[in-house]
Amino acid sequence: MDAVERASIDASTRGPVLFFLGNAVLWLLAATVLGLVTSIQLHQPRFLADIPFLTYGRLWPAYTNIITYGWASLAGMGVAIWLMARLCRVPVRFGGVLIVGAVFWQIGLTFGIINILAGRTTGIEWLEIPGTSAALMLVGYALVGLWGMLLFGLRKESSAYISVWYLLGAFVWFPWVFATAHLTKTLPQMQGVVQNIIAAWASHSFLSVWVTAVGLAIAYYLIPKIVNRPIFSYNVAAIGFGTFILCAGLTGAVRLSGGPVPAWLVTLSISANILLLVQIVTVAVNLVATMHDRYHMVYHSPTLRFTFFGVVAFLVGSVFGLLASLRSVDRILHFTQFQNAQLHIVLYAFFSMVIFGAIYYILPRLVGCEWLSASLITMHFYGSAYGGGTLISMLAFGGIASGLSFNDPDATFAQIVQMGAVYLPGASIGWVLIALGHLIFALHFLLMLLRIGQPGGQPTLFAPLEEQTH
């Protein structure tokens, strides 16, 4: 693909991609505020306790829906549109249709968040938004997902890149899971325990399939692009993708281990988690080998630093998730903050960091100027990396401490609570660092939208390449 063709494709994606990413950043700021508030409420229960719509029971589901469907999904769709157009070498026609899809999505999500804060929810974890909201969001997604499928059908390359396969899987999988979960939860024969099975399947499918597929598609594109080297092995990548498609959607029932569900269902999910080790190994081998002898570039490229951090978090989080799914380990960690640590290592340390890397790569190609300041990017990285690391570590350690106390027959309830509560102020400190990083990122993003940056040409790097020796 020559420079003229790339410029033409980028120009065709400019409007919808900037609309998706701009709105995603606004949702990210909202999620950051709610995440910090809910974290404080865990160790300061009286904080905002007199305001009904700001109590923990309403803010936490609002937070999870905003960070998943507001930030992660909108940003993921925006980057996916750009990637599909680039990799399929097809310009986006009638980009207004994609913008209409984003508007429908956000109307449905906003209506759903208002209902959650007002206390009008389904009461089912991860499926709290009402059916009307879900229907609007599904209509909006259909306009985006079908557009992605259309780009794939019109591709100029006979063979598809591994990133395209992951994106295609995400485009197909998400509407099926989202629509099925929200439809079946209302059926009279799908009540009680069955609703929890549906919710577990839907939540794990969102994290293990939709988020993971988009995140790995981005990583498989950006890392070879930045280090200027092809993927180490497409055959190895294909094996990992095949394992991913077969097993990722079966992992949800591990959340129900020890509950009133068929034992074989949990065993199937544990087995699927173990088989996903094949994908973990293939991703590690491919991306680590691709970066062989070029690791020094993480000191220069913002995109590579964020993306590589996300890939490492994916590998670590996947291994932790596999271990935590085992019954002997789950018996300790169930009903603790360790599960929230797992959520954030996937949704933030992996996916969000990879998305940040993609935005640092894509935005200059859409607005015609480079990022204004490498120092601002550095502060964003350290705020997100250290803040996210602190948050996840404190939640994980607190969960382990609580779990061990749960299994101690001599421990009182007050002692069990205290063991986990010791770590919660540390989690709030992590949120403060994250918030600072996000504020800097949002400001920098706004400056780019206003075309206030360095003239187009050389990318904004942490340090010139010649300053770093191998």
Secondary structure, DSSP 8 states (H G I E B T S, - for coil): --HHHHHHHHHHHHHHHHHHHHHHHHHHHHHHHHHHHHHHHHH-TTTTTTSGGGSHHHHHHHHHHIIIIIIIHHHHHHHHHHHHHHHHT-----THHHHHHHHHHHHHHHHHHHHHHTT----STT--S-HHHHHHHHHHHHHHHHHHHHHHHT-S-SS--HHHHHHHHHHHHHHHHHHHHHHHTTSTTS-THHHHHHHHHHHHHIIIIIIHHHHHHHHHHHHHHHHT---S-HHHHHHHHHHHHHHGGG-GGGGGTTSSS-HHHHHHHHHHHHHTHHHHHHHHHHHHHHTTT-GGGGGT-HHHHHHHHHHHHHHHHHHHHHHHHSHHHHHHHTTSTHHHHHHHIIIIIIIIHHHHHHHHHHHHHHHSEE-S-HHHHHHHHHHHHHHHHHHHHHHHHHHHHHHHHHT-TT--HHHHHHHHHTTHHHHHHHHHHHHHHHHHHHHHHHHHHTT-SEESSS---SS-GGG---
